[in-house]
């Protein structure tokens, strides 16, 4: 099968989705996807978490050891089909919402 670059662009997410589709994964089915944001203080992370909760998002809040300058992590767990458009759109929403709180996008993780 030829890779459709409109559905699977040549970036990390597009490559991951392409590999998942080649492994037989139904990307159109709703699934939980993890999106992590890091924050410089517990207070800012909690403010971001409150924003997500007000929008009915499932989340977790934990200390993070991946970045000494951003030691607090909020992970959101939205349910969505695994499309490049959905993932990039949600990532951009988190980044724009987290920017005023000095949040930094950490990554997206697919739950098997």
Helices and strands as residue ranges (DSSP letters): H 12-22, E 30-39, H 42-54, E 59-63, E 72-81, H 84-99, E 104-110
